[in-house]
Amino acid sequence: MQKTILSSFFIMLSLIALTQSNFEIKKIGDQYSTEQITSVFNSVDFCGSYFETKRNLITLNDGSEIELKSKSELDAIGIILETNCFLNDSVVYHSATWSINDSNMLMKGSKSDINYTEKKMRVSNIIGQ
């Protein structure tokens, strides 16, 4: 009897732990399902993409919106990550085009001209030397 109760307790704890997530799906777009997004996001290491107290919004190319929980939220639910996985809230997280490929991998694309002026300046300085 005690073994059954103890086993049930551990199973319940495991289920609770599995339902705790480092992200929250806020909106589903027209290309990816909730299950697909959940599966892909559970397999990705987002270390370096979390903020201390605010959430980081990731928008997929189909309009889906997923928020990475903040350090304070993760701590509250018992998800502990290394200190270097978190950004100061004042850091600018450049927007990107996110998508899920046919192999169910999360892809991140960014504009190559985000810092075009800065890149051009560096190249000019190097050539001029």
Contacts in CASP RR format, 6 or more apart in sequence:
PFRMAT RR
TARGET T0000
AUTHOR 0000-0000-0000
METHOD contacts of the structure
MODEL  1
MQKTILSSFFIMLSLIALTQSNFEIKKIGDQYSTEQITSVFNSVDFCGSY
FETKRNLITLNDGSEIELKSKSELDAIGIILETNCFLNDSVVYHSATWSI
NDSNMLMKGSKSDINYTEKKMRVSNIIGQ
20 77 0 8 1.000
20 78 0 8 1.000
20 79 0 8 1.000
21 38 0 8 1.000
21 41 0 8 1.000
21 42 0 8 1.000
21 69 0 8 1.000
22 46 0 8 1.000
22 50 0 8 1.000
22 68 0 8 1.000
22 69 0 8 1.000
22 74 0 8 1.000
22 79 0 8 1.000
23 41 0 8 1.000
23 46 0 8 1.000
23 58 0 8 1.000
23 66 0 8 1.000
23 67 0 8 1.000
23 68 0 8 1.000
23 69 0 8 1.000
24 55 0 8 1.000
24 66 0 8 1.000
24 67 0 8 1.000
24 69 0 8 1.000
25 34 0 8 1.000
25 37 0 8 1.000
25 38 0 8 1.000
25 64 0 8 1.000
25 65 0 8 1.000
25 66 0 8 1.000
26 57 0 8 1.000
26 65 0 8 1.000
26 66 0 8 1.000
26 67 0 8 1.000
27 63 0 8 1.000
27 64 0 8 1.000
27 65 0 8 1.000
28 34 0 8 1.000
28 37 0 8 1.000
28 64 0 8 1.000
29 60 0 8 1.000
29 62 0 8 1.000
29 63 0 8 1.000
29 64 0 8 1.000
30 62 0 8 1.000
30 63 0 8 1.000
31 60 0 8 1.000
31 61 0 8 1.000
31 62 0 8 1.000
31 64 0 8 1.000
32 60 0 8 1.000
32 62 0 8 1.000
32 64 0 8 1.000
32 100 0 8 1.000
36 100 0 8 1.000
36 104 0 8 1.000
37 60 0 8 1.000
37 64 0 8 1.000
37 66 0 8 1.000
37 100 0 8 1.000
39 104 0 8 1.000
40 100 0 8 1.000
40 104 0 8 1.000
40 105 0 8 1.000
40 106 0 8 1.000
41 66 0 8 1.000
41 106 0 8 1.000
43 104 0 8 1.000
44 106 0 8 1.000
46 68 0 8 1.000
46 85 0 8 1.000
47 81 0 8 1.000
47 82 0 8 1.000
47 84 0 8 1.000
47 85 0 8 1.000
48 84 0 8 1.000
48 85 0 8 1.000
48 86 0 8 1.000
48 87 0 8 1.000
49 56 0 8 1.000
49 68 0 8 1.000
49 85 0 8 1.000
49 87 0 8 1.000
49 93 0 8 1.000
50 56 0 8 1.000
50 68 0 8 1.000
50 69 0 8 1.000
50 70 0 8 1.000
50 71 0 8 1.000
50 74 0 8 1.000
50 81 0 8 1.000
50 85 0 8 1.000
50 86 0 8 1.000
50 87 0 8 1.000
51 68 0 8 1.000
51 70 0 8 1.000
51 71 0 8 1.000
51 86 0 8 1.000
51 87 0 8 1.000
51 88 0 8 1.000
51 89 0 8 1.000
51 91 0 8 1.000
51 93 0 8 1.000
52 70 0 8 1.000
52 71 0 8 1.000
52 72 0 8 1.000
52 86 0 8 1.000
52 87 0 8 1.000
52 88 0 8 1.000
52 89 0 8 1.000
53 70 0 8 1.000
53 71 0 8 1.000
53 72 0 8 1.000
53 89 0 8 1.000
54 70 0 8 1.000
54 89 0 8 1.000
55 67 0 8 1.000
55 68 0 8 1.000
55 69 0 8 1.000
55 70 0 8 1.000
55 73 0 8 1.000
56 67 0 8 1.000
56 68 0 8 1.000
56 87 0 8 1.000
56 93 0 8 1.000
57 65 0 8 1.000
57 66 0 8 1.000
57 67 0 8 1.000
58 65 0 8 1.000
58 66 0 8 1.000
58 67 0 8 1.000
58 68 0 8 1.000
58 98 0 8 1.000
59 65 0 8 1.000
59 66 0 8 1.000
59 95 0 8 1.000
59 98 0 8 1.000
60 66 0 8 1.000
60 98 0 8 1.000
60 99 0 8 1.000
60 100 0 8 1.000
61 97 0 8 1.000
61 98 0 8 1.000
61 99 0 8 1.000
62 99 0 8 1.000
69 77 0 8 1.000
69 79 0 8 1.000
71 81 0 8 1.000
71 86 0 8 1.000
74 80 0 8 1.000
74 81 0 8 1.000
87 93 0 8 1.000
94 110 0 8 1.000
94 114 0 8 1.000
95 110 0 8 1.000
96 108 0 8 1.000
96 109 0 8 1.000
96 110 0 8 1.000
97 108 0 8 1.000
97 109 0 8 1.000
97 110 0 8 1.000
98 106 0 8 1.000
98 107 0 8 1.000
98 108 0 8 1.000
98 109 0 8 1.000
99 106 0 8 1.000
99 107 0 8 1.000
100 106 0 8 1.000
100 107 0 8 1.000
101 107 0 8 1.000
END
